[in-house]
Amino acid sequence: MRPAILAVLAGVLLTGAACDSDAEVHETGAAAAPSPTTAATSAAPDYSADTAEVCGRLDKVFTGELNDFGSAIGKMIAYKEAKQADKAAEAEKAAAAELRSAGGQIRKETSAALDPELKAAGESSARKLEASAKDRAYIKRIRSTTDLDRTLKPQLAEWLSPVAGYCA
């Protein structure tokens, strides 16, 4: 999923910058061999194959809905710079609709995950996207591409960090 997140950031921010996440990174490869102490208690379920499938589906969400969000934001900036307030407002609504859609898709894809922590992370990311679609204060602060980098880069990191830690 990291390539998809980077692609979204590059496309949306127009700078090619990558986001850093404070989220804990969870490996999706083979589980480490249990120590003798943990093996005696109980083996943790191995969700790696399912997590890889879920992350593959999330890649499509990040390269689809979030790219569409980036396009709407780009149009909004162009309309604001051209002093076309009505069209800028329409583009802002379209961007918010793309965020709601991305949140719903993340929720859908992670709700079927076997790993309960990935499910919770997906729900967290979905809620963040949907809340931002309702409260668009950060969008209103974007008036130029300079504002875009400063405003949207941390916002994207906040939205995606819950699931990014599982799909590194």
Phi, psi and omega in degrees: 000334182306317178299322179293319178297316179296321178296319178298313180298317181296316181290316183286316186274345179061019182238348182077012181283146178258152179267144172258141182243139174276358183292147177291134181271129179248125180290141177255003179278197182297143180290147178292151180295132181291147176286161180305327181291313182287329179296327181288329182281290175189146179276134177288145178297147178262107182262006191302317181293315179295318180299319178298320178294315179299316180296324176298319178290325178293326176307318181294324177295314183292328180271349179260278185302319182285333172291322177296322175300314179299321178296317179296320178296318178300318177296318181301315179299315181299318179292322178295317180294330178273004180060039177251079188300319181297315180290325177296319179295322177296317180294324177297317177297320179296320178297317179297321178296322178294323177295315177300316180297316179297318178300316178297320179293319178298315178300314181299312184291325182272342181294336179268000181295144177284329181283115181297331178289323176293320176303312181296320178296319178297318178298319179297313178298317180299314179299319180296316179296315182293323177295320179291331177292329179279312181259096188264030181303320181294327180291319182297336178282349182271112180239346182209172178294332176295315177297325182301310181298314183291325185269314190275330180302309178292330179294316178298318179299319179295316181296315190266345185301324179302314182275336182299328179295339180265341187240039181286000000 
